[in-house]
Amino acid sequence: MIVFDDIRVMHMVDTWRRIARPKMDLSSFGHWSGTGLIDWNGEPGR
């Protein structure tokens, strides 16, 4: 698992969207600039 921070900040939005791994936006549990969780060992494209 990888935690990404600031996924809703302008320079990170495109990066977050291009990651083709199972992921979850946890911003409602994190903070205003966004928090995301990626399952890097999960099957890409799902």
N, CA, C, O and CB atoms as a CASP TS submission, in Angstrom:
PFRMAT TS
TARGET T0000
AUTHOR 0000-0000-0000
METHOD Language model
MODEL 1
PARENT N/A
ATOM      1  N   MET     1       0.840  -1.172   0.000  1.00  0.00           N
ATOM      2  CA  MET     1       0.000   0.000   0.000  1.00  0.00           C
ATOM      3  C   MET     1       0.890   1.241   0.000  1.00  0.00           C
ATOM      4  O   MET     1       1.929   1.289   0.658  1.00  0.00           O
ATOM      5  CB  MET     1      -0.958  -0.005   1.216  1.00  0.00           C
ATOM      6  N   ILE     2       0.451   2.230  -0.751  1.00  0.00           N
ATOM      7  CA  ILE     2       1.150   3.509  -0.819  1.00  0.00           C
ATOM      8  C   ILE     2       0.149   4.607  -0.498  1.00  0.00           C
ATOM      9  O   ILE     2      -0.973   4.602  -1.004  1.00  0.00           O
ATOM     10  CB  ILE     2       1.805   3.733  -2.224  1.00  0.00           C
ATOM     11  N   VAL     3       0.556   5.542   0.341  1.00  0.00           N
ATOM     12  CA  VAL     3      -0.294   6.684   0.665  1.00  0.00           C
ATOM     13  C   VAL     3       0.220   7.884  -0.116  1.00  0.00           C
ATOM     14  O   VAL     3       1.404   8.215  -0.056  1.00  0.00           O
ATOM     15  CB  VAL     3      -0.308   6.973   2.208  1.00  0.00           C
ATOM     16  N   PHE     4      -0.682   8.536  -0.851  1.00  0.00           N
ATOM     17  CA  PHE     4      -0.362   9.753  -1.571  1.00  0.00           C
ATOM     18  C   PHE     4      -1.040  10.903  -0.852  1.00  0.00           C
ATOM     19  O   PHE     4      -2.186  10.788  -0.417  1.00  0.00           O
ATOM     20  CB  PHE     4      -0.806   9.672  -3.064  1.00  0.00           C
ATOM     21  N   ASP     5      -0.333  12.001  -0.729  1.00  0.00           N
ATOM     22  CA  ASP     5      -0.880  13.179  -0.080  1.00  0.00           C
ATOM     23  C   ASP     5      -1.063  14.278  -1.122  1.00  0.00           C
ATOM     24  O   ASP     5      -0.378  14.288  -2.145  1.00  0.00           O
ATOM     25  CB  ASP     5       0.039  13.656   1.076  1.00  0.00           C
ATOM     26  N   ASP     6      -1.966  15.179  -0.869  1.00  0.00           N
ATOM     27  CA  ASP     6      -2.221  16.346  -1.727  1.00  0.00           C
ATOM     28  C   ASP     6      -2.704  15.961  -3.126  1.00  0.00           C
ATOM     29  O   ASP     6      -2.320  16.604  -4.103  1.00  0.00           O
ATOM     30  CB  ASP     6      -0.961  17.184  -1.844  1.00  0.00           C
ATOM     31  N   ILE     7      -3.533  14.930  -3.241  1.00  0.00           N
ATOM     32  CA  ILE     7      -3.985  14.461  -4.554  1.00  0.00           C
ATOM     33  C   ILE     7      -4.962  15.424  -5.223  1.00  0.00           C
ATOM     34  O   ILE     7      -5.266  15.259  -6.404  1.00  0.00           O
ATOM     35  CB  ILE     7      -4.634  13.102  -4.418  1.00  0.00           C
ATOM     36  N   ARG     8      -5.457  16.417  -4.502  1.00  0.00           N
ATOM     37  CA  ARG     8      -6.372  17.400  -5.086  1.00  0.00           C
ATOM     38  C   ARG     8      -5.715  18.751  -5.342  1.00  0.00           C
ATOM     39  O   ARG     8      -6.388  19.709  -5.722  1.00  0.00           O
ATOM     40  CB  ARG     8      -7.560  17.589  -4.181  1.00  0.00           C
ATOM     41  N   VAL     9      -4.414  18.829  -5.136  1.00  0.00           N
ATOM     42  CA  VAL     9      -3.659  20.030  -5.462  1.00  0.00           C
ATOM     43  C   VAL     9      -3.368  19.975  -6.963  1.00  0.00           C
ATOM     44  O   VAL     9      -3.067  18.909  -7.500  1.00  0.00           O
ATOM     45  CB  VAL     9      -2.327  20.136  -4.607  1.00  0.00           C
ATOM     46  N   MET    10      -3.458  21.124  -7.638  1.00  0.00           N
ATOM     47  CA  MET    10      -3.399  21.176  -9.104  1.00  0.00           C
ATOM     48  C   MET    10      -2.266  20.360  -9.729  1.00  0.00           C
ATOM     49  O   MET    10      -2.507  19.662 -10.715  1.00  0.00           O
ATOM     50  CB  MET    10      -3.262  22.593  -9.536  1.00  0.00           C
ATOM     51  N   HIS    11      -1.058  20.416  -9.207  1.00  0.00           N
ATOM     52  CA  HIS    11       0.053  19.702  -9.847  1.00  0.00           C
ATOM     53  C   HIS    11       0.020  18.194  -9.583  1.00  0.00           C
ATOM     54  O   HIS    11       0.803  17.458 -10.183  1.00  0.00           O
ATOM     55  CB  HIS    11       1.375  20.271  -9.362  1.00  0.00           C
ATOM     56  N   MET    12      -0.859  17.719  -8.707  1.00  0.00           N
ATOM     57  CA  MET    12      -0.952  16.282  -8.416  1.00  0.00           C
ATOM     58  C   MET    12      -2.177  15.610  -9.037  1.00  0.00           C
ATOM     59  O   MET    12      -2.213  14.383  -9.131  1.00  0.00           O
ATOM     60  CB  MET    12      -0.977  16.072  -6.926  1.00  0.00           C
ATOM     61  N   VAL    13      -3.169  16.369  -9.458  1.00  0.00           N
ATOM     62  CA  VAL    13      -4.416  15.797  -9.972  1.00  0.00           C
ATOM     63  C   VAL    13      -4.151  14.879 -11.161  1.00  0.00           C
ATOM     64  O   VAL    13      -4.653  13.756 -11.194  1.00  0.00           O
ATOM     65  CB  VAL    13      -5.389  16.911 -10.377  1.00  0.00           C
ATOM     66  N   ASP    14      -3.376  15.337 -12.129  1.00  0.00           N
ATOM     67  CA  ASP    14      -3.092  14.522 -13.318  1.00  0.00           C
ATOM     68  C   ASP    14      -2.308  13.267 -12.952  1.00  0.00           C
ATOM     69  O   ASP    14      -2.587  12.186 -13.470  1.00  0.00           O
ATOM     70  CB  ASP    14      -2.312  15.341 -14.356  1.00  0.00           C
ATOM     71  N   THR    15      -1.340  13.404 -12.073  1.00  0.00           N
ATOM     72  CA  THR    15      -0.556  12.244 -11.623  1.00  0.00           C
ATOM     73  C   THR    15      -1.463  11.208 -10.986  1.00  0.00           C
ATOM     74  O   THR    15      -1.366  10.021 -11.297  1.00  0.00           O
ATOM     75  CB  THR    15       0.539  12.674 -10.624  1.00  0.00           C
ATOM     76  N   TRP    16      -2.341  11.643 -10.101  1.00  0.00           N
ATOM     77  CA  TRP    16      -3.267  10.737  -9.417  1.00  0.00           C
ATOM     78  C   TRP    16      -4.159  10.017 -10.427  1.00  0.00           C
ATOM     79  O   TRP    16      -4.367   8.809 -10.317  1.00  0.00           O
ATOM     80  CB  TRP    16      -4.130  11.511  -8.400  1.00  0.00           C
ATOM     81  N   ARG    17      -4.677  10.737 -11.391  1.00  0.00           N
ATOM     82  CA  ARG    17      -5.584  10.135 -12.389  1.00  0.00           C
ATOM     83  C   ARG    17      -4.884   9.148 -13.307  1.00  0.00           C
ATOM     84  O   ARG    17      -5.513   8.201 -13.779  1.00  0.00           O
ATOM     85  CB  ARG    17      -6.228  11.219 -13.226  1.00  0.00           C
ATOM     86  N   ARG    18      -3.589   9.346 -13.575  1.00  0.00           N
ATOM     87  CA  ARG    18      -2.852   8.464 -14.492  1.00  0.00           C
ATOM     88  C   ARG    18      -2.420   7.152 -13.854  1.00  0.00           C
ATOM     89  O   ARG    18      -2.029   6.236 -14.577  1.00  0.00           O
ATOM     90  CB  ARG    18      -1.638   9.178 -15.018  1.00  0.00           C
ATOM     91  N   ILE    19      -2.471   7.022 -12.556  1.00  0.00           N
ATOM     92  CA  ILE    19      -2.063   5.787 -11.891  1.00  0.00           C
ATOM     93  C   ILE    19      -3.129   4.723 -12.136  1.00  0.00           C
ATOM     94  O   ILE    19      -4.270   4.861 -11.697  1.00  0.00           O
ATOM     95  CB  ILE    19      -1.843   6.016 -10.361  1.00  0.00           C
ATOM     96  N   ALA    20      -2.744   3.661 -12.841  1.00  0.00           N
ATOM     97  CA  ALA    20      -3.686   2.615 -13.247  1.00  0.00           C
ATOM     98  C   ALA    20      -3.605   1.418 -12.299  1.00  0.00           C
ATOM     99  O   ALA    20      -3.458   0.277 -12.735  1.00  0.00           O
ATOM    100  CB  ALA    20      -3.404   2.166 -14.697  1.00  0.00           C
ATOM    101  N   ARG    21      -3.700   1.686 -11.040  1.00  0.00           N
ATOM    102  CA  ARG    21      -3.704   0.646 -10.005  1.00  0.00           C
ATOM    103  C   ARG    21      -4.970   0.831  -9.175  1.00  0.00           C
ATOM    104  O   ARG    21      -5.554   1.915  -9.183  1.00  0.00           O
ATOM    105  CB  ARG    21      -2.407   0.718  -9.099  1.00  0.00           C
ATOM    106  N   PRO    22      -5.405  -0.199  -8.463  1.00  0.00           N
ATOM    107  CA  PRO    22      -6.555  -0.018  -7.565  1.00  0.00           C
ATOM    108  C   PRO    22      -6.225   1.067  -6.537  1.00  0.00           C
ATOM    109  O   PRO    22      -5.192   1.014  -5.869  1.00  0.00           O
ATOM    110  CB  PRO    22      -6.928  -1.364  -6.848  1.00  0.00           C
ATOM    111  N   LYS    23      -7.120   2.048  -6.426  1.00  0.00           N
ATOM    112  CA  LYS    23      -6.853   3.159  -5.523  1.00  0.00           C
ATOM    113  C   LYS    23      -8.150   3.686  -4.928  1.00  0.00           C
ATOM    114  O   LYS    23      -9.245   3.439  -5.432  1.00  0.00           O
ATOM    115  CB  LYS    23      -6.109   4.280  -6.254  1.00  0.00           C
ATOM    116  N   MET    24      -7.982   4.417  -3.839  1.00  0.00           N
ATOM    117  CA  MET    24      -9.143   4.966  -3.151  1.00  0.00           C
ATOM    118  C   MET    24      -8.817   6.387  -2.701  1.00  0.00           C
ATOM    119  O   MET    24      -7.761   6.652  -2.128  1.00  0.00           O
ATOM    120  CB  MET    24      -9.553   4.075  -1.937  1.00  0.00           C
ATOM    121  N   ASP    25      -9.747   7.284  -2.977  1.00  0.00           N
ATOM    122  CA  ASP    25      -9.622   8.667  -2.528  1.00  0.00           C
ATOM    123  C   ASP    25     -10.170   8.739  -1.104  1.00  0.00           C
ATOM    124  O   ASP    25     -11.364   8.539  -0.882  1.00  0.00           O
ATOM    125  CB  ASP    25     -10.383   9.661  -3.489  1.00  0.00           C
ATOM    126  N   LEU    26      -9.305   9.020  -0.159  1.00  0.00           N
ATOM    127  CA  LEU    26      -9.684   9.077   1.251  1.00  0.00           C
ATOM    128  C   LEU    26      -9.773  10.514   1.759  1.00  0.00           C
ATOM    129  O   LEU    26      -9.648  10.761   2.958  1.00  0.00           O
ATOM    130  CB  LEU    26      -8.688   8.293   2.093  1.00  0.00           C
ATOM    131  N   SER    27      -9.986  11.450   0.854  1.00  0.00           N
ATOM    132  CA  SER    27      -9.989  12.861   1.225  1.00  0.00           C
ATOM    133  C   SER    27     -11.011  13.205   2.296  1.00  0.00           C
ATOM    134  O   SER    27     -10.771  14.096   3.111  1.00  0.00           O
ATOM    135  CB  SER    27     -10.244  13.695   0.017  1.00  0.00           C
ATOM    136  N   SER    28     -12.138  12.521   2.309  1.00  0.00           N
ATOM    137  CA  SER    28     -13.146  12.816   3.325  1.00  0.00           C
ATOM    138  C   SER    28     -12.666  12.405   4.716  1.00  0.00           C
ATOM    139  O   SER    28     -13.208  12.871   5.718  1.00  0.00           O
ATOM    140  CB  SER    28     -14.459  12.105   2.990  1.00  0.00           C
ATOM    141  N   PHE    29     -11.650  11.533   4.785  1.00  0.00           N
ATOM    142  CA  PHE    29     -11.071  11.127   6.067  1.00  0.00           C
ATOM    143  C   PHE    29      -9.758  11.854   6.336  1.00  0.00           C
ATOM    144  O   PHE    29      -9.268  11.859   7.466  1.00  0.00           O
ATOM    145  CB  PHE    29     -10.846   9.612   6.094  1.00  0.00           C
ATOM    146  N   GLY    30      -9.192  12.463   5.309  1.00  0.00           N
ATOM    147  CA  GLY    30      -7.901  13.142   5.423  1.00  0.00           C
ATOM    148  C   GLY    30      -8.083  14.631   5.611  1.00  0.00           C
ATOM    149  O   GLY    30      -8.665  15.082   6.597  1.00  0.00           O
ATOM    150  N   HIS    31      -7.583  15.382   4.661  1.00  0.00           N
ATOM    151  CA  HIS    31      -7.679  16.835   4.753  1.00  0.00           C
ATOM    152  C   HIS    31      -8.054  17.425   3.407  1.00  0.00           C
ATOM    153  O   HIS    31      -8.161  16.698   2.419  1.00  0.00           O
ATOM    154  CB  HIS    31      -6.360  17.437   5.247  1.00  0.00           C
ATOM    155  N   TRP    32      -8.254  18.730   3.356  1.00  0.00           N
ATOM    156  CA  TRP    32      -8.802  19.410   2.181  1.00  0.00           C
ATOM    157  C   TRP    32      -7.984  19.211   0.905  1.00  0.00           C
ATOM    158  O   TRP    32      -8.556  19.233  -0.185  1.00  0.00           O
ATOM    159  CB  TRP    32      -8.915  20.871   2.463  1.00  0.00           C
ATOM    160  N   SER    33      -6.681  19.019   1.001  1.00  0.00           N
ATOM    161  CA  SER    33      -5.865  18.890  -0.201  1.00  0.00           C
ATOM    162  C   SER    33      -5.802  17.457  -0.728  1.00  0.00           C
ATOM    163  O   SER    33      -5.158  17.199  -1.746  1.00  0.00           O
ATOM    164  CB  SER    33      -4.472  19.383   0.078  1.00  0.00           C
ATOM    165  N   GLY    34      -6.458  16.538  -0.051  1.00  0.00           N
ATOM    166  CA  GLY    34      -6.600  15.184  -0.563  1.00  0.00           C
ATOM    167  C   GLY    34      -5.611  14.175  -0.003  1.00  0.00           C
ATOM    168  O   GLY    34      -4.444  14.475   0.248  1.00  0.00           O
ATOM    169  N   THR    35      -6.118  12.985   0.178  1.00  0.00           N
ATOM    170  CA  THR    35      -5.310  11.850   0.615  1.00  0.00           C
ATOM    171  C   THR    35      -5.770  10.635  -0.183  1.00  0.00           C
ATOM    172  O   THR    35      -6.972  10.388  -0.288  1.00  0.00           O
ATOM    173  CB  THR    35      -5.440  11.604   2.171  1.00  0.00           C
ATOM    174  N   GLY    36      -4.847   9.880  -0.740  1.00  0.00           N
ATOM    175  CA  GLY    36      -5.201   8.710  -1.530  1.00  0.00           C
ATOM    176  C   GLY    36      -4.405   7.492  -1.113  1.00  0.00           C
ATOM    177  O   GLY    36      -3.275   7.600  -0.637  1.00  0.00           O
ATOM    178  N   LEU    37      -5.006   6.343  -1.298  1.00  0.00           N
ATOM    179  CA  LEU    37      -4.380   5.071  -0.963  1.00  0.00           C
ATOM    180  C   LEU    37      -4.340   4.215  -2.225  1.00  0.00           C
ATOM    181  O   LEU    37      -5.355   4.052  -2.901  1.00  0.00           O
ATOM    182  CB  LEU    37      -5.150   4.342   0.193  1.00  0.00           C
ATOM    183  N   ILE    38      -3.167   3.670  -2.541  1.00  0.00           N
ATOM    184  CA  ILE    38      -2.982   2.858  -3.747  1.00  0.00           C
ATOM    185  C   ILE    38      -2.536   1.455  -3.357  1.00  0.00           C
ATOM    186  O   ILE    38      -1.622   1.289  -2.549  1.00  0.00           O
ATOM    187  CB  ILE    38      -1.946   3.512  -4.703  1.00  0.00           C
ATOM    188  N   ASP    39      -3.185   0.445  -3.933  1.00  0.00           N
ATOM    189  CA  ASP    39      -2.765  -0.949  -3.766  1.00  0.00           C
ATOM    190  C   ASP    39      -1.817  -1.260  -4.922  1.00  0.00           C
ATOM    191  O   ASP    39      -2.248  -1.683  -5.994  1.00  0.00           O
ATOM    192  CB  ASP    39      -4.009  -1.949  -3.739  1.00  0.00           C
ATOM    193  N   TRP    40      -0.534  -1.046  -4.695  1.00  0.00           N
ATOM    194  CA  TRP    40       0.448  -1.176  -5.786  1.00  0.00           C
ATOM    195  C   TRP    40       0.577  -2.617  -6.273  1.00  0.00           C
ATOM    196  O   TRP    40       0.967  -2.836  -7.420  1.00  0.00           O
ATOM    197  CB  TRP    40       1.815  -0.666  -5.328  1.00  0.00           C
ATOM    198  N   ASN    41       0.266  -3.590  -5.446  1.00  0.00           N
ATOM    199  CA  ASN    41       0.333  -4.986  -5.872  1.00  0.00           C
ATOM    200  C   ASN    41      -0.972  -5.468  -6.505  1.00  0.00           C
ATOM    201  O   ASN    41      -1.051  -6.601  -6.979  1.00  0.00           O
ATOM    202  CB  ASN    41       0.680  -5.867  -4.690  1.00  0.00           C
ATOM    203  N   GLY    42      -1.973  -4.629  -6.515  1.00  0.00           N
ATOM    204  CA  GLY    42      -3.249  -4.984  -7.136  1.00  0.00           C
ATOM    205  C   GLY    42      -3.131  -5.006  -8.645  1.00  0.00           C
ATOM    206  O   GLY    42      -2.161  -4.498  -9.209  1.00  0.00           O
ATOM    207  N   GLU    43      -4.108  -5.589  -9.288  1.00  0.00           N
ATOM    208  CA  GLU    43      -4.102  -5.716 -10.744  1.00  0.00           C
ATOM    209  C   GLU    43      -4.312  -4.363 -11.408  1.00  0.00           C
ATOM    210  O   GLU    43      -5.309  -3.699 -11.123  1.00  0.00           O
ATOM    211  CB  GLU    43      -5.184  -6.700 -11.200  1.00  0.00           C
ATOM    212  N   PRO    44      -3.402  -3.926 -12.290  1.00  0.00           N
ATOM    213  CA  PRO    44      -3.542  -2.647 -12.966  1.00  0.00           C
ATOM    214  C   PRO    44      -4.838  -2.574 -13.781  1.00  0.00           C
ATOM    215  O   PRO    44      -5.325  -3.581 -14.295  1.00  0.00           O
ATOM    216  CB  PRO    44      -2.343  -2.404 -13.868  1.00  0.00           C
ATOM    217  N   GLY    45      -5.376  -1.369 -13.883  1.00  0.00           N
ATOM    218  CA  GLY    45      -6.558  -1.148 -14.711  1.00  0.00           C
ATOM    219  C   GLY    45      -7.871  -1.425 -14.045  1.00  0.00           C
ATOM    220  O   GLY    45      -8.905  -1.362 -14.710  1.00  0.00           O
ATOM    221  N   ARG    46      -7.891  -1.725 -12.786  1.00  0.00           N
ATOM    222  CA  ARG    46      -9.152  -1.992 -12.092  1.00  0.00           C
ATOM    223  C   ARG    46      -9.487  -0.874 -11.183  1.00  0.00           C
ATOM    224  O   ARG    46     -10.516  -0.914 -10.508  1.00  0.00           O
ATOM    225  CB  ARG    46      -9.094  -3.281 -11.315  1.00  0.00           C
TER
END
